[in-house]
Amino acid sequence: MTEPFPPTSAIPVPVGSHGSASGGSTLLGYIGIDTIIEQMRKKTMKAGFDFNIMVVGHSGLGKSTLLNTLFKSQVSRRNAGWPRDEKIPKTVEIKSVSHVIEEGGVKMKLTVVDTPGFGDQINNDNCWEPISKYINEQFEKFLKEEVNITRKKRIPDTRVHCCIYFIPPTGHSLRQLDIEFMKRLSHSVNIIPVIAKADTMTIEERQEFKQRVRKELETSGVEFYPQKEFDDDMEDKSDNDKIRETMPFAVVGSDKEYQVNGKRVLGRKTAWGIVEVENSNHCEFAKLRDFLIRSHLQDLKEVTHNIHYETYRAKRLNENGGLHPISSNGTQESNL
Amino acid sequence: MSVNQASAISTVGEGHMTAMELGGLRGLANLPNQVYRKSVKRGFEFTLMVVGESGLGKSTLINSLFLTDLYSKDYPGPSQRIKKTVQVEQSKVLIKEGGVQLTLTIVDTPGFGDAVDNSNCWQPVINYIDSKCEDFLNAESRVNRRSMPDNRVHCCLYFIAPSGHGLKPLDIEFMKRLHDKVNVIPLIAKADTLTPEECQLFKKQIMKEIQEHKIKIYEFPDTEDDEDNKLIRKIKEKMPLAVVGSNVVIEVNGKKVRGRQYPWGVAEVENGEHCDFTVLRNMLIRTHMQNLKDVTNNVHYENYRSKKLAAVTCNGVDNSKVKGQLTKSPLAQMEEERREHVMKMKKMEAEMEQVFEMKVKEKKQKLKDSEAELERRHEQMKRNLEAQYKELEEKRRVFEEEKINWEAQQKILEQQKLDASKSKNLVCVLFF
């Protein structure tokens, strides 16, 4: 239908102002549905969002340093009061620290969950159990809140959105412990494997190691994030395929700055050169950061909520033949 | 040593000996040369054990230390193969340099610390060391001691992963159990992971923990020479040595060096500022190899021996596997040995007979089988032949029948022709 615009009707207005077109349905033209993106953005900025990240790997792999480098602030538990050279705990402990990071008006409540003692003992049987229990506990908390009759407006989200698993840079292959852990946890949480302390290996060694690791993960049936089965459409698939080809990322972390070519960069100074953390020729930290924070942060949360949490919920609800909703006055007579 | 040039050693009073003047170079001073020549002819033996988790660069370090390709692409080191349990493997290599030959045995322990549950992963290692000491003990106690190969482990290099924090519980357990059986030298593997400051901190932390747990690592002996002592003290400060190994030779500033090429620089293996590899090599090969052997012989082996023999004499009944009973006289022992030998021979003979019989049986069976096979085939062929023969008979019969038919037909035809011609003749005759 090609009718000329009646000169008295509302003129199409750009995004941002009070612009929903007035007038009758005969008005063709700009409605302004796309301003919903702006509205969402404003809301998100006001509310802020939560992100819970867990790091797993045996001690000495640079987990805390990497976290500090990723979020460009002292977020690891080491700086939150625990001393640097505490003894290795006898069992796997779960320690979580929360910080609020603000950038460009966006507030993020970042919770870092650390797992000291993982893989450090002589006998590491079942060292993944405390971690699995913790993840399930967070799901349980969320489920309880959801099932409540009078729910809170915003359920506090403590579920683990992402688990970064640190692979020691042996240069040969994955260890038995690595495969066991990832197999057991890839169905309850998004696992992102990274190769720690990548400055141990030369570039060729890194490529070979990565290929071997990827092959081993494939043969063991470990689906790390981004999982192939959750690709929505072709565009997603091709993007994610490219990322999957380069995973696991070989990273180096550092919180010290040095002067290189007149610029101040984060790096590690050795007797034969300076390893630059953000130089993509040196290591893949920049790729990890972009992947984790700049492109897939929301996706991580969504996959956790829509898939991992739903799996847990379905399992729970099927087990006991259903949950009774709990009244909010505290008498919890459920058979949860 | 000629008599007139010999030195006379006089005993004076309390038993001090003073050497009188020597005349000329041929004399006592020549003794070290004689020892040297004999040893060089005999060749040296050295057994080195490397222990550590897989992927710490043990094979690469061995290659770098001895400048050989003990583990190369064609014969990959044990780390390239996945092991479920701890194995102990040994490889021998003969190295010759400047007329001196060294039989180097490298004992590797693949699978150490790699499983999820690593309890008692040190047990195979301990068993190996003990068994080598036992072999030596037995060989020493034999009457016939002509060949006494020394396979005892002289030195154990323990590789510590460069975590930067401290020793792992596994490291501490292992070293505690092995420090009185073998010379343990802890090394920080893949030292190019650490920056110089981190390396210092790490070394301090390790030494503190070693002292805390009272682990007795190999101690460099103090010599009388002050110069050497200074060097030794420097080495002691650097313990544990942080090493880097490499199989690859890279060119740096026109020189060819062993190193690792990174995008940010080349870590040179033999550069003292980059790592302690040269210190390790000098210490292990150039200066302290003999000392390691001596300490093994005098301290660790003697410990083992006294423990073993004390157990034997305490119990009275020897429930261990010591073959050489040292409480008997040599003659009895010789008898014993002879009897052993004879028994061994008999056993071997019996075994061989058994094997032979088995083989004979097999062959007979095979022959029988092939005979049966042949018979069968013969039968089959005969049957085939008969069948063919019958067929042929049949065909012949059919053919005969046809022939008779055909002949009969021919006769009829001829008869007809004759009749026809007769009638024709008749007609012709009639016409004329």
Contacts between the chains, C-beta under 8 A, distances in Angstrom:
chain1	res1	chain2	res2	distance
A	58	B	163	7.9
A	59	B	163	6.1
A	59	B	165	5.6
A	60	B	161	7.1
A	60	B	162	7.6
A	60	B	163	2.1
A	60	B	164	5.4
A	60	B	165	4.8
A	61	B	163	7.2
A	85	B	165	6.5
A	85	B	166	6.8
A	85	B	205	6.8
A	88	B	165	7.9
A	88	B	166	7.8
A	88	B	168	7.4
A	88	B	169	6.9
A	120	B	168	6.1
A	120	B	169	6.8
A	121	B	169	5.8
A	122	B	117	7.9
A	122	B	118	5.0
A	122	B	119	5.6
A	122	B	169	5.3
A	122	B	170	5.0
A	122	B	173	6.2
A	123	B	116	7.9
A	123	B	117	4.6
A	123	B	118	6.5
A	123	B	119	4.9
A	124	B	116	5.0
A	124	B	117	6.5
A	124	B	118	7.4
A	125	B	116	5.8
A	125	B	117	5.0
A	168	B	55	7.2
A	168	B	161	7.6
A	169	B	55	7.7
A	169	B	193	8.0
A	170	B	53	7.5
A	170	B	54	6.2
A	170	B	55	2.2
A	170	B	56	7.3
A	171	B	55	5.4
A	171	B	57	8.0
A	172	B	54	5.8
A	172	B	55	4.7
A	172	B	79	5.4
A	172	B	80	6.7
A	173	B	82	7.0
A	175	B	114	6.0
A	176	B	114	6.7
A	176	B	115	5.8
A	176	B	116	5.2
A	177	B	116	5.0
A	180	B	116	6.3
A	197	B	193	5.5
A	199	B	192	7.6
A	199	B	193	6.5
A	199	B	262	7.1
A	200	B	162	7.8
A	200	B	190	5.4
A	200	B	192	6.9
A	200	B	193	4.6
A	202	B	260	5.6
A	202	B	261	5.6
A	202	B	262	6.0
A	203	B	262	7.7
A	203	B	263	6.6
A	268	B	195	5.5
A	269	B	195	5.7
A	270	B	192	6.9
A	270	B	195	5.5
A	270	B	196	7.4
A	270	B	264	7.9
A	270	B	265	7.2
A	270	B	267	7.3
A	271	B	196	6.3
A	271	B	267	7.9
A	271	B	271	7.9
A	271	B	273	5.2
A	271	B	274	5.2
A	272	B	262	7.6
A	272	B	264	7.6
A	272	B	265	3.7
A	272	B	266	5.9
A	272	B	267	5.1
A	272	B	268	7.1
A	272	B	274	6.1
A	273	B	262	6.7
A	273	B	264	3.6
A	273	B	265	2.7
A	274	B	264	6.0
A	275	B	262	7.6
A	275	B	264	5.3
A	276	B	264	7.1
A	279	B	263	7.9
A	281	B	263	4.9
A	282	B	262	7.9
A	282	B	263	5.3
A	282	B	264	5.9
